[in-house]
Amino acid sequence: MAVPTLVVRPGHPSFLDLPWEMPVDEWTSDRLVEMPAGIHRHPVVFVAYDEGVYVIKELPQAVSEQEYEVLSLLETRTHRSAIPIGLVRRGWVGPDSEQSGAVITEYVKHTFPYRRLVSGFGFGSRRNKLLDSVAGLLVELHLAGCFWGDCSLSNLLYRYDAGAIEAVMIDAETSSIRDELSDGQRAEDLEIMKENLAGEMADIAAMNGADLNHADLNIGTDIEERYTGLWEELRRDLVIGRDEGFLIRERIARLNDLGFSVHDVELEPSGEGNLVRMAAHVGSRTFNSDRLRQTTGVLASENQAKTILGDVSYFLAKSGEMTSVGKSVGVFKWLTTVFEPALDRISEVWPGEDPIQGYCDFLNHRMTLASERKRDVPDSEAFDSWVQAGFPGFA
């Protein structure tokens, strides 16, 4: 049996029990599992271990090394890309061969191929959410200095994030990381995105037997418009008076509301008099998820976290635990008496995959009931109603 050179991160399997002497599309290992998958340029398989499910993509050695390096760098800059676990080199195969290398990544839980979302029932009602998610992902990647080079439906996963959709990048073989992207590089990346998406939407229309005139060929252009608006909002400087410090707080709150953390604020004189120019340096789109993790230890996507933080505040206000000491006690009570029991019940009765999303759906239903009835609705009553209504989610 031929043994490849493997670079594997600690805490994960060695992967030595896999039949590396054969191309992955010829494997018959008991480790192989079926998972939702899109269209891939290179052979891809999914393997299951006690530690979880992993994705193995086979591709030429130099390309695999490039992708592994980019994904490793992105891991420190964004939470919306696949997590690299291992790099494989088959030394007995020519380096230009398709089988000479492979990248191993963690399977991104609770996700589905973006192409399936666009092709399936209900796409029209979710179109705006799709536009926002892809535009937000591209902004976050570009802020991280990542030139993607191949944004397409096939290279995207999606998962539900409370009332929004979260996009996840899974393919970085054409990508590169720089300290900062120029305007020209960002524009080139957007042009590639628009061309790829128009072609894919035409393919989807043809597969469904629809006339090309009915294909959503402008989807890339619409994503670009949202991207431009978001990019300009994040990069916009603010000119204020020296006695208008409250505007700095408002600007930071606005960026936080968009989900972006603010690393620091740069203030410098602007013109004559008491004017100051403010430039905010933003980080990844994890403001609420970071707050939730730091406050409660709960891991959630950005909009899920925003929804759950609202529930924590609601619980603290009802219980009167609003002092600094009381908040710590109140958060613990919320975790043990509200959140964890609810997750247990959701895991028992809800047919969805992500219990955190189920909890957000339940909270949305509770809020709807309270609005209709003009009163607070107890959790037990709201939960029973949610189950009886068939587990409604966000509209």
DOGURO-538315 format. One record per residue (C-alpha): residue in three letters; x, y, z. Coordinates in Angstrom, 3 decimals. Each point is the difference from the previous one (the first is absolute). Layout:
<sites>
<rest ALA; x X; y Y; z Z>
...
</sites>
This chain:
<sites>
<rest MET; x 0.000; y 0.000; z 0.000>
<rest ALA; x 1.390; y 3.395; z -1.024>
<rest VAL; x 0.187; y 2.527; z 2.824>
<rest PRO; x -0.182; y 3.718; z -0.835>
<rest THR; x 1.601; y 2.898; z 1.821>
<rest LEU; x -2.660; y 1.406; z 2.307>
<rest VAL; x -0.136; y 3.305; z 1.830>
<rest VAL; x -2.822; y -0.282; z 2.560>
<rest ARG; x -0.998; y 2.382; z 2.763>
<rest PRO; x -0.083; y -1.342; z 3.573>
<rest GLY; x -3.314; y -1.228; z 1.325>
<rest HIS; x -1.028; y -1.659; z -3.244>
<rest PRO; x 0.437; y -3.499; z -1.499>
<rest SER; x 3.228; y -1.036; z -1.718>
<rest PHE; x -1.973; y -1.059; z -3.097>
<rest LEU; x 2.595; y -2.755; z -0.566>
<rest ASP; x -2.722; y -2.665; z -0.169>
<rest LEU; x -1.305; y 1.409; z -3.297>
<rest PRO; x 0.989; y -1.672; z -3.327>
<rest TRP; x 2.269; y 2.778; z -1.227>
<rest GLU; x 1.547; y -2.278; z -2.634>
<rest MET; x -3.185; y 0.512; z -2.061>
<rest PRO; x -1.706; y 3.155; z -1.322>
<rest VAL; x -2.694; y 1.129; z 2.437>
<rest ASP; x -2.824; y -0.592; z -2.495>
<rest GLU; x 0.969; y -3.708; z 0.016>
<rest TRP; x -0.070; y -0.417; z 3.781>
<rest THR; x -2.229; y -2.617; z 1.600>
<rest SER; x 0.942; y 0.757; z 3.613>
<rest ASP; x -2.528; y -0.471; z 2.795>
<rest ARG; x 0.889; y 3.561; z 0.991>
<rest LEU; x -1.820; y 1.432; z -3.020>
<rest VAL; x -3.305; y 1.761; z 0.681>
<rest GLU; x -2.506; y 1.823; z -2.190>
<rest MET; x -0.429; y 3.705; z 0.721>
<rest PRO; x -1.685; y 2.845; z -1.902>
<rest ALA; x 2.438; y 1.088; z -2.694>
<rest GLY; x 0.025; y 2.424; z -2.875>
<rest ILE; x 1.841; y -0.164; z -3.318>
<rest HIS; x 3.770; y -0.352; z 0.406>
<rest ARG; x 2.841; y 0.589; z -2.435>
<rest HIS; x 2.080; y -2.643; z 1.793>
<rest PRO; x -0.942; y -3.356; z 1.595>
<rest VAL; x -1.442; y 0.396; z 3.508>
<rest VAL; x -0.911; y -2.617; z 2.620>
<rest PHE; x -1.305; y 0.166; z 3.573>
<rest VAL; x 1.425; y -2.211; z 2.748>
<rest ALA; x -1.313; y -0.528; z 3.534>
<rest TYR; x 2.031; y -0.472; z 3.198>
<rest ASP; x -0.822; y 0.269; z 3.679>
<rest GLU; x 1.331; y 3.552; z -0.159>
<rest GLY; x -2.487; y 0.967; z -2.709>
<rest VAL; x -0.535; y 0.037; z -3.752>
<rest TYR; x 2.786; y 1.204; z -2.295>
<rest VAL; x 0.164; y 1.053; z -3.645>
<rest ILE; x 2.870; y -1.249; z -2.166>
<rest LYS; x 0.566; y 1.803; z -3.292>
<rest GLU; x 2.527; y -1.458; z -2.404>
<rest LEU; x 1.958; y 2.382; z -2.226>
<rest PRO; x 3.559; y 0.639; z -1.288>
<rest GLN; x 2.632; y 0.453; z 2.691>
<rest ALA; x 0.825; y 3.679; z -0.599>
<rest VAL; x -3.686; y 0.928; z -0.089>
<rest SER; x -0.725; y -1.953; z 3.174>
<rest GLU; x 2.867; y 1.751; z 1.803>
<rest GLN; x -1.326; y 3.397; z -1.153>
<rest GLU; x -3.520; y -0.773; z 1.215>
<rest TYR; x 1.203; y -1.329; z 3.348>
<rest GLU; x 2.102; y 3.113; z 0.585>
<rest VAL; x -2.823; y 2.400; z -0.917>
<rest LEU; x -2.570; y -1.794; z 2.168>
<rest SER; x 2.468; y -0.076; z 2.904>
<rest LEU; x 0.527; y 3.762; z -0.239>
<rest LEU; x -3.713; y 0.678; z -0.390>
<rest GLU; x -0.780; y -1.951; z 3.148>
<rest THR; x 1.605; y 2.788; z 2.035>
<rest ARG; x -1.888; y 2.726; z -1.888>
<rest THR; x -3.535; y -1.298; z -0.586>
<rest HIS; x -2.389; y -2.665; z 1.247>
<rest ARG; x -1.619; y -0.491; z -3.394>
<rest SER; x 2.413; y -2.294; z -1.791>
<rest ALA; x 0.706; y -3.712; z 0.211>
<rest ILE; x 2.411; y -1.034; z 2.786>
<rest PRO; x 3.121; y -1.793; z -1.336>
<rest ILE; x 1.019; y -3.128; z 1.907>
<rest GLY; x 2.531; y -1.786; z -2.171>
<rest LEU; x 2.166; y 0.131; z -3.097>
<rest VAL; x 0.838; y -3.154; z -1.971>
<rest ARG; x 2.920; y -0.554; z -2.367>
<rest ARG; x 0.209; y -3.223; z -2.001>
<rest GLY; x 3.739; y -0.142; z -0.695>
<rest TRP; x -0.263; y -2.909; z -2.436>
<rest VAL; x -2.237; y 2.016; z -2.364>
<rest GLY; x 1.211; y 2.760; z -2.309>
<rest PRO; x -0.617; y 3.431; z 1.613>
<rest ASP; x -2.169; y 1.167; z -2.920>
<rest SER; x -2.313; y -2.985; z 0.264>
<rest GLU; x -3.532; y 0.441; z 1.358>
<rest GLN; x 0.788; y -2.681; z 2.595>
<rest SER; x 3.269; y 1.524; z 1.255>
<rest GLY; x -1.536; y 2.019; z 2.820>
<rest ALA; x -3.090; y 0.446; z 2.157>
<rest VAL; x -1.397; y 2.434; z 2.553>
<rest ILE; x -1.946; y -1.202; z 3.034>
<rest THR; x -2.495; y 2.399; z 1.573>
<rest GLU; x -2.613; y -0.261; z 2.714>
<rest TYR; x -3.497; y -0.556; z -1.290>
<rest VAL; x -1.883; y 3.234; z 0.649>
<rest LYS; x -2.958; y -1.041; z 2.151>
<rest HIS; x -3.600; y 0.843; z -0.825>
<rest THR; x 0.852; y 1.247; z -3.494>
<rest PHE; x -1.205; y -0.753; z -3.504>
<rest PRO; x 1.308; y 0.822; z -3.491>
<rest TYR; x -1.029; y 3.469; z -1.120>
<rest ARG; x -0.915; y -1.376; z -3.395>
<rest ARG; x -2.721; y -2.076; z 1.662>
<rest LEU; x -1.488; y 3.116; z 1.610>
<rest VAL; x -0.100; y 1.842; z -3.302>
<rest SER; x -1.425; y -2.999; z -1.862>
<rest GLY; x -2.639; y -0.942; z 2.555>
<rest PHE; x -3.474; y 1.034; z 1.036>
<rest GLY; x -0.236; y 3.322; z 1.759>
<rest PHE; x 3.089; y 1.579; z -1.539>
<rest GLY; x -1.950; y 3.060; z -1.152>
<rest SER; x -1.129; y 0.853; z 3.526>
<rest ARG; x 3.548; y -0.424; z 1.296>
<rest ARG; x 1.733; y 1.912; z -2.780>
<rest ASN; x 0.661; y 3.130; z 2.063>
<rest LYS; x 1.511; y -2.075; z 2.808>
<rest LEU; x 2.240; y -1.754; z -2.521>
<rest LEU; x 1.173; y 3.323; z -1.422>
<rest ASP; x 0.812; y 1.308; z 3.477>
<rest SER; x 1.871; y -3.137; z 1.056>
<rest VAL; x 2.254; y -0.229; z -3.055>
<rest ALA; x 0.668; y 3.750; z 0.010>
<rest GLY; x 0.843; y -0.129; z 3.711>
<rest LEU; x 2.327; y -2.959; z -0.489>
<rest LEU; x 1.878; y 1.738; z -2.822>
<rest VAL; x 0.363; y 3.166; z 2.083>
<rest GLU; x 1.348; y -1.999; z 2.927>
<rest LEU; x 2.472; y -1.897; z -2.211>
<rest HIS; x 1.208; y 3.183; z -1.641>
<rest LEU; x 0.452; y 1.698; z 3.363>
<rest ALA; x 2.130; y -3.019; z 0.940>
<rest GLY; x 2.167; y 0.558; z -3.087>
<rest CYS; x -1.334; y -3.046; z -1.828>
<rest PHE; x -0.323; y 0.036; z -3.774>
<rest TRP; x -2.348; y -2.934; z -0.613>
<rest GLY; x 0.354; y -0.319; z -3.751>
<rest ASP; x -2.895; y -2.426; z -0.460>
<rest CYS; x -3.116; y 0.991; z 1.935>
<rest SER; x -2.783; y -2.232; z -1.298>
<rest LEU; x -3.045; y -1.882; z 1.227>
<rest SER; x 2.013; y -3.221; z -0.145>
<rest ASN; x 2.627; y 1.417; z 2.354>
<rest LEU; x -2.503; y 1.234; z 2.586>
<rest LEU; x -1.892; y -1.661; z 2.805>
<rest TYR; x -2.912; y 1.521; z 1.864>
<rest ARG; x -1.612; y -0.504; z 3.370>
<rest TYR; x -2.928; y 1.650; z 1.691>
<rest ASP; x 1.034; y 2.690; z 2.457>
<rest ALA; x -3.116; y 0.994; z 1.986>
<rest GLY; x -1.981; y 2.051; z -2.541>
<rest ALA; x 2.924; y 0.355; z -2.398>
<rest ILE; x 2.170; y -2.264; z -2.149>
<rest GLU; x 3.711; y -0.402; z 0.635>
<rest ALA; x 2.356; y -0.684; z -2.907>
<rest VAL; x 3.166; y -2.069; z 0.503>
<rest MET; x 2.988; y -0.176; z -2.375>
<rest ILE; x 1.226; y -3.567; z -0.595>
<rest ASP; x 2.331; y 0.251; z -2.994>
<rest ALA; x 3.227; y 2.015; z 0.082>
<rest GLU; x 2.109; y -1.627; z -2.701>
<rest THR; x 0.013; y 3.213; z -2.078>
<rest SER; x 0.313; y 2.317; z 2.997>
<rest SER; x 2.830; y 2.054; z 1.429>
<rest ILE; x 0.505; y 2.064; z 3.148>
<rest ARG; x 1.463; y 3.496; z -0.023>
<rest ASP; x 0.434; y 2.671; z 2.647>
<rest GLU; x -2.685; y 2.033; z -1.740>
<rest LEU; x -1.878; y -0.264; z -3.293>
<rest SER; x 0.090; y 2.849; z -2.480>
<rest ASP; x -3.211; y 1.370; z -1.495>
<rest GLY; x 0.965; y -1.676; z -3.279>
<rest GLN; x 0.413; y -3.403; z 1.648>
<rest ARG; x -3.365; y 0.303; z 1.728>
<rest ALA; x -1.637; y 1.010; z -3.280>
<rest GLU; x 1.582; y -2.976; z -1.772>
<rest ASP; x -1.297; y -2.377; z 2.671>
<rest LEU; x -3.498; y 1.438; z -0.407>
<rest GLU; x 0.155; y -0.382; z -3.787>
<rest ILE; x 0.952; y -3.665; z 0.388>
<rest MET; x -2.893; y -0.466; z 2.421>
<rest LYS; x -2.504; y 1.576; z -2.397>
<rest GLU; x 1.194; y -2.057; z -2.961>
<rest ASN; x -0.036; y -3.253; z 1.983>
<rest LEU; x -3.457; y 0.552; z 1.461>
<rest ALA; x -1.541; y 1.015; z -3.338>
<rest GLY; x 1.347; y -3.182; z -1.584>
<rest GLU; x -1.243; y -2.162; z 2.854>
<rest MET; x -3.458; y 1.566; z -0.011>
<rest ALA; x -0.203; y -0.652; z -3.754>
<rest ASP; x 1.001; y -3.639; z 0.613>
<rest ILE; x -2.633; y -0.368; z 2.737>
<rest ALA; x -2.690; y 1.453; z -2.269>
<rest ALA; x 0.974; y -2.412; z -2.784>
<rest MET; x -0.028; y -2.978; z 2.395>
<rest ASN; x -3.517; y 0.979; z 1.091>
<rest GLY; x -1.166; y 0.325; z -3.589>
<rest ALA; x -0.503; y 3.753; z 0.318>
<rest ASP; x 0.672; y 2.552; z -2.700>
<rest LEU; x 3.223; y 1.972; z 0.427>
<rest ASN; x -2.087; y 3.177; z 0.189>
<rest HIS; x -1.349; y -1.284; z 3.318>
<rest ALA; x 3.460; y -0.602; z 1.493>
<rest ASP; x 1.005; y 2.305; z 2.843>
<rest LEU; x 3.041; y 1.287; z -1.881>
<rest ASN; x 0.189; y 3.266; z 1.972>
<rest ILE; x 0.560; y -1.630; z 3.357>
<rest GLY; x 3.726; y 0.784; z -0.053>
<rest THR; x -0.624; y 3.650; z -0.846>
<rest ASP; x -2.481; y 0.264; z 2.855>
<rest ILE; x 2.537; y -1.545; z 2.391>
<rest GLU; x 2.583; y 2.535; z -1.197>
<rest GLU; x -2.386; y 2.882; z 0.801>
<rest ARG; x -0.467; y -1.276; z 3.550>
<rest TYR; x 3.738; y -0.586; z 0.317>
<rest THR; x 0.740; y 3.569; z -1.076>
<rest GLY; x -2.464; y 1.469; z 2.473>
<rest LEU; x 1.366; y -2.056; z 2.873>
<rest TRP; x 3.642; y 0.666; z -0.926>
<rest GLU; x -0.589; y 3.750; z -0.178>
<rest GLU; x -1.792; y -0.051; z 3.354>
<rest LEU; x 2.914; y -1.812; z 1.645>
<rest ARG; x 2.693; y 2.180; z -1.572>
<rest ARG; x -1.776; y 3.323; z 0.374>
<rest ASP; x 1.828; y 2.607; z 2.043>
<rest LEU; x -1.943; y 2.248; z 2.352>
<rest VAL; x 0.856; y 3.677; z 0.541>
<rest ILE; x -1.128; y 1.235; z 3.423>
<rest GLY; x 0.594; y 2.820; z 2.400>
<rest ARG; x 2.246; y -0.564; z 3.008>
<rest ASP; x -3.035; y 0.376; z 2.257>
<rest GLU; x -2.013; y -2.647; z -1.888>
<rest GLY; x 1.484; y -3.136; z 1.501>
<rest PHE; x -3.461; y -1.569; z 0.139>
<rest LEU; x 0.133; y -0.320; z -3.799>
<rest ILE; x 2.983; y -2.331; z 0.384>
<rest ARG; x -2.081; y -2.272; z 2.220>
<rest GLU; x -2.870; y 0.141; z -2.481>
<rest ARG; x 2.338; y -0.909; z -2.878>
<rest ILE; x 1.415; y -2.978; z 1.903>
<rest ALA; x -3.522; y -1.121; z 0.932>
<rest ARG; x -1.021; y 0.179; z -3.672>
<rest LEU; x 2.937; y -2.191; z -1.044>
<rest ASN; x -0.720; y -2.416; z 2.837>
<rest ASP; x -3.617; y -0.168; z -1.108>
<rest LEU; x 1.253; y -1.139; z -3.408>
<rest GLY; x 1.829; y -2.764; z 1.877>
<rest PHE; x 3.545; y 1.331; z -0.358>
<rest SER; x 2.333; y 0.364; z 2.948>
<rest VAL; x 1.994; y 3.253; z 0.179>
<rest HIS; x 3.690; y -0.512; z 0.699>
<rest ASP; x 0.821; y 3.655; z 0.568>
<rest VAL; x -0.988; y 3.522; z -0.955>
<rest GLU; x 2.453; y 2.402; z -1.601>
<rest LEU; x -0.507; y 3.716; z 0.667>
<rest GLU; x 1.943; y 2.732; z -1.771>
<rest PRO; x -0.430; y 3.748; z -0.561>
<rest SER; x -2.066; y 0.959; z -3.040>
<rest GLY; x 0.439; y 3.451; z -1.483>
<rest GLU; x -0.153; y 3.018; z 2.240>
<rest GLY; x -1.776; y 0.464; z 3.286>
<rest ASN; x -1.254; y -2.737; z 2.286>
<rest LEU; x -0.837; y -2.625; z -2.648>
<rest VAL; x 1.251; y -3.569; z 0.319>
<rest ARG; x -0.052; y -2.770; z -2.608>
<rest MET; x -0.946; y -3.444; z 1.368>
<rest ALA; x 0.948; y -3.242; z -1.760>
<rest ALA; x -1.170; y -3.293; z 1.527>
<rest HIS; x 2.101; y -3.114; z -0.610>
<rest VAL; x -2.409; y -2.928; z -0.130>
<rest GLY; x 0.693; y -3.691; z 0.450>
<rest SER; x -1.991; y -3.119; z -0.790>
<rest ARG; x -3.785; y -0.191; z 0.117>
<rest THR; x -0.132; y -1.668; z 3.411>
<rest PHE; x -0.982; y 2.779; z 2.396>
<rest ASN; x -3.074; y -1.720; z 1.430>
<rest SER; x 1.344; y -3.548; z -0.182>
<rest ASP; x 3.102; y 1.123; z 1.911>
<rest ARG; x -2.175; y 1.750; z 2.618>
<rest LEU; x -2.188; y -3.054; z 0.445>
<rest ARG; x 2.991; y -2.316; z 0.337>
<rest GLN; x 1.689; y 2.283; z 2.520>
<rest THR; x -3.203; y 0.512; z 2.010>
<rest THR; x -1.482; y -3.505; z -0.024>
<rest GLY; x 2.454; y -2.387; z -1.646>
<rest VAL; x -2.602; y -0.763; z -2.693>
<rest LEU; x 1.328; y -0.300; z -3.567>
<rest ALA; x -2.338; y 1.320; z -2.687>
<rest SER; x -0.001; y 1.747; z -3.355>
<rest GLU; x -0.174; y 3.793; z -0.069>
<rest ASN; x -3.746; y 0.516; z -0.379>
<rest GLN; x -0.803; y -2.974; z 2.213>
<rest ALA; x 2.188; y 1.613; z 2.663>
<rest LYS; x -1.765; y 3.340; z -0.395>
<rest THR; x -3.365; y -1.710; z 0.502>
<rest ILE; x 1.190; y -1.990; z 3.028>
<rest LEU; x 1.625; y 3.047; z 1.613>
<rest GLY; x -3.413; y 1.643; z -0.186>
<rest ASP; x -1.434; y -2.966; z 1.891>
<rest VAL; x 2.704; y 0.288; z 2.665>
<rest SER; x -0.794; y 3.698; z 0.460>
<rest TYR; x -3.721; y -0.800; z 0.170>
<rest PHE; x 0.646; y -2.607; z 2.714>
<rest LEU; x 2.263; y 2.330; z 2.007>
<rest ALA; x -2.549; y 2.822; z -0.179>
<rest LYS; x -2.829; y -2.261; z 1.171>
<rest SER; x 2.074; y -1.414; z 2.863>
<rest GLY; x 1.378; y 3.380; z 1.050>
<rest GLU; x 3.613; y -1.234; z -0.332>
<rest MET; x 1.401; y 3.147; z -1.613>
<rest THR; x 2.938; y 0.871; z 2.280>
<rest SER; x 3.471; y -1.196; z -1.011>
<rest VAL; x -0.028; y -2.747; z 2.633>
<rest GLY; x -3.650; y -0.793; z -0.613>
<rest LYS; x 0.610; y -0.382; z -3.746>
<rest SER; x 2.534; y -2.777; z 0.574>
<rest VAL; x -2.451; y -1.835; z 2.234>
<rest GLY; x -2.866; y 0.718; z -2.377>
<rest VAL; x 1.881; y -1.295; z -3.029>
<rest PHE; x 0.742; y -3.237; z 1.853>
<rest LYS; x -3.699; y -0.324; z 0.900>
<rest TRP; x -0.960; y 0.635; z -3.626>
<rest LEU; x 2.402; y -2.695; z -1.197>
<rest THR; x -1.109; y -2.644; z 2.489>
<rest THR; x -3.725; y 0.696; z 0.292>
<rest VAL; x -0.903; y 1.334; z -3.442>
<rest PHE; x 2.507; y -0.621; z -2.778>
<rest GLU; x 1.332; y -3.495; z 0.738>
<rest PRO; x -3.450; y -1.517; z 0.812>
<rest ALA; x -1.391; y 1.571; z -3.170>
<rest LEU; x 2.816; y -1.466; z -2.117>
<rest ASP; x -0.687; y -3.432; z 1.488>
<rest ARG; x -3.694; y 0.268; z -0.909>
<rest ILE; x 0.820; y 1.312; z -3.478>
<rest SER; x 2.394; y -2.883; z -0.645>
<rest GLU; x -2.772; y -2.441; z 0.937>
<rest VAL; x -2.855; y 1.406; z -2.087>
<rest TRP; x 1.336; y 2.343; z -2.690>
<rest PRO; x 0.795; y -1.616; z -3.383>
<rest GLY; x 2.660; y 2.579; z -0.901>
<rest GLU; x 3.749; y -0.558; z 0.243>
<rest ASP; x 1.238; y 3.037; z 1.915>
<rest PRO; x -1.526; y 0.309; z 3.502>
<rest ILE; x 1.327; y 3.570; z 0.319>
<rest GLN; x -2.009; y 0.953; z -3.077>
<rest GLY; x -2.969; y -1.833; z 1.509>
<rest TYR; x 0.314; y 2.107; z 3.136>
<rest CYS; x 0.033; y 3.182; z -2.093>
<rest ASP; x -3.093; y -1.187; z -1.886>
<rest PHE; x -1.712; y -0.625; z 3.345>
<rest LEU; x 0.943; y 3.495; z 1.255>
<rest ASN; x -1.395; y 1.531; z -3.178>
<rest HIS; x -3.243; y -1.919; z 0.505>
<rest ARG; x -0.193; y 1.130; z 3.641>
<rest MET; x 0.439; y 3.615; z -1.073>
<rest THR; x -2.728; y -0.381; z -2.635>
<rest LEU; x -2.396; y -1.416; z 2.600>
<rest ALA; x 0.761; y 2.802; z 2.451>
<rest SER; x -0.617; y 2.597; z -2.713>
<rest GLU; x -3.313; y -1.593; z -0.938>
<rest ARG; x -1.185; y -0.440; z 3.594>
<rest LYS; x 1.368; y 3.327; z 1.290>
<rest ARG; x 1.654; y -1.731; z 2.979>
<rest ASP; x 3.042; y -2.064; z 0.955>
<rest VAL; x -0.413; y -3.669; z -0.815>
<rest PRO; x 1.629; y -2.542; z 2.372>
<rest ASP; x 2.652; y -2.184; z -1.591>
<rest SER; x -1.902; y -3.242; z 0.586>
<rest GLU; x -3.140; y 1.389; z -1.603>
<rest ALA; x 1.950; y 1.443; z -2.936>
<rest PHE; x 1.933; y -3.242; z -0.507>
<rest ASP; x -3.167; y -2.125; z -0.088>
<rest SER; x -1.493; y 2.456; z -2.482>
<rest TRP; x 3.139; y -0.159; z -2.151>
<rest VAL; x -0.149; y -3.805; z -0.109>
<rest GLN; x -3.717; y -0.073; z -0.763>
<rest ALA; x 0.456; y 2.564; z -2.780>
<rest GLY; x 2.561; y -2.262; z -1.713>
<rest PHE; x 3.235; y 1.732; z 1.110>
<rest PRO; x -0.406; y 3.235; z -2.018>
<rest GLY; x 3.220; y 1.851; z -0.719>
<rest PHE; x 0.732; y 3.522; z -1.110>
<rest ALA; x -2.016; y 1.345; z -2.924>
</sites>
